[in-house]
C-alpha cells in the first residue's frame, strides 16, 4: 500500500502491551496499513439488498430422533439439593478473583 502507515503503531503496541523493536514496528505498521487498505476496498463494494449472515453457507440444526428435551428437575428441588442457594439460584464458590 503506502510507505507511511495510517495507524499509530506505538499506540497500538502500547494498548497490546507489546515491546516492539523499530524493525518490528516498521514491518507491523506496513502490514496493518495493508489491512486497512483492504477494508477500504471492502467498503467500496455495494451491498444494498444483501442480507447479513454469520456463515457463508446456510446453517441449520440437525436433530436426531430422541433429541427432544426430557423431564427436568424443578428449580425448587435443585435448590433443596444444593449446599447453598439464594433467590432460586444455586450459589457456587468464586473461582476467579
Buried (B, 14 or more C-beta within 10 A) or exposed (E): BEEEBEEEBEEBBEEEEEEBEEEEBEEBBBEBBEEBEEEEEEEEEEEEEEEEEEEEEEEEEEEEEEEEEEEEEEEEEBBEEEEEBEEEEEEEEEEEE
